[in-house]
Amino acid sequence: MTIHMLKLCVGVDVVEDIANWQTRQMQRMPNPVHHTRMFPKRSEEMLRGGSIYWVIKGAIRVRQRIIDLRHERDDEGREMCAVVFDPQLVRTYAQAKRPFQGWRYLKPEDAPRDLKSGEAALDIPPDLDSALKQAGVW
């Protein structure tokens, strides 16, 4: 079984901000990395095709495939997890998500679907998106 990771992307307004941050990272390393304090107990499931889904401005908007999870230590010797992902950003349909601390597991059936090639990523507010879907317009 596969499981995904859900993470808030604090300080980011649009998907391009993530791309710029990761481009700067990849000047020093081959793949983008994000560090978390807790190592996932379900790491094997994440490494079986799991992705990190980024929440931007109250909605899941993009994902990246997780390619490795590594045990590392910070400058003060505390253990942490390095989440290494594929640099390709895959836009998804916006799915509203309330703020939370840290990261969460995301079941595949609860993940928003990827936008198809050529589909525009509409940056509409998540509440409006939900209302349009409930009304059957979307």
N, C-alpha and C positions, 0 to 999 in steps of 0.2 A: 504494500500500500504506500501511496505517496501522501505527504503532508506538506503544507506550505507555511511560510512565515509572514506575518503581517506586522508592519512597522510604520510608525509615524515618521514623516520626513519633515522635521522641525526646521523652520527658517527657509523653507522652499515655497515659492509661489506657483511655479509652473514646472512641467517635466524638463524643460530645457535647463533649469537650474541644476537638476540632478546630473544631466549630461555634462554640464560644464564642470561640476565638482569632480565627477569621475574622470573626466579628461585630464584634469590637473593631477589626480592621483596616479593615473597611468603613465605619467611622465617619469615616475619613480618606481613603478611596479607593473607587472604584466596585466593584472586584472583589478577591478575595483574591489575594495574591502570595506566592511563596516564592522566595528567592534561593539560587542555587547558584554555585559557583566556575566550573564548566565549562559551556560552551555546547554543547548537543547537536549532534553532527555530522549527525544524522538529523532535524533540526528540521522540515523540510518534511513528513516522514512523520508527525511528532507533530501538526502543525497540520491534518492531514487526518482529524480525528475522534479523535485520541489522547486518552488520559486519564492523570492521575497516580493511581496506585494506592498508597494509604497502608498501610504495615505498622504495626500497633499490637499491642504485646505479643506478638510472634512470629507474627503472621498478617496477611495482607491482609484488611482488613475493609470498606474503603470506597474509592470512587474519585470523581474530579471531572474533568470535561472540560477539557482544556487549550484556552484560547482565544487565547493569544499567548505568544510567547517574545521577550524584548527584551534587547538588549545594554545594560548599565548599568555604572556605576562606583561603587565604594563610597567612603566618606569619605576614604580614602587613595589614591584614583585607580586601584585595581585593577579590572580588568574582571571582570564577573560576568554571570550570566544571571538575569533576572527571569521566572519562570514564572507566568503569569497564568491563573487558572482560573475556571470558572463556580462561583458560590457553592453550587449545588445539590450536596449530598452524596448519592451513590448507594451504598447498602449492598450489599455483595457477600457471597457465601458465604465463610466463613473458609477461607483457604488458608495452611497453615503456610509460614513463610519464615524462614530463618536470618538473623542480623544480617550486615550488610555496610556498607562505607564509601561515602559519597556516594549516588549513585543508579545505577540500572541500566535498560537497555531491557527491555521486557516484550512479547513477541510476543502478538498477539491470541488465538492458540490456547492460550496458556499462562495467560491471565488467568482468574480465577474469574468465574463468571457472576453477574449482578445478582440480588438477591433480588426476587421478584415483589411487586407491591403487596399488602400484607396479610400477607406472610410475615414471621415474627418473625426477628430477628437473634439467634440463640442465641450467647451469649458463653461457649462451652465452650472448654476448652483445645484448641489446635490438634492436639496429639498424640492426644487422645481423638477428635476429629473425624476424623482420618486413620484411626484404628483402626476406627471405626464404618463408614467408607466402605469400607475393605478387607474388612470382615466382611460387607458387603452389607446392613447394617442401615439405612444412611443413603442 
